[in-house]
Amino acid sequence: MAKIQPIGERVLIRQKKSEEKTSSGIYLPDAAREKRNEGIIIAAGTYEDGRALPVKAGDHVIYGGYSSEEIEVDGEKCLFVDWKDILAKVEEA
């Protein structure tokens, strides 16, 4: 994978894929799938003063907001998201 480092208070996120079928086994068409704003952080920028953001590569996050820049990195759909749009880190139990 290409090495990309976000500038400023931004993070690069690999979107988590939505479910292709229901729990009962029915396959969902693309139009019927719920768009989930979840993903895995690939890289994180820094605050203006150089301090690290409180997230790191590998963190599973939920994000919101409408201002994201979509890019393709090595065939995978990724997003640049502003730090302020990260809503939560998901801790696996």
Secondary structure, DSSP 8 states (H G I E B T S, - for coil): -------SSEEEEEE----SB-TTS-B--GGGS----EEEEEEE-B-TTS-B-S--TT-EEEE--S-EEEEEETTEEEEEEEGGGEEEE----
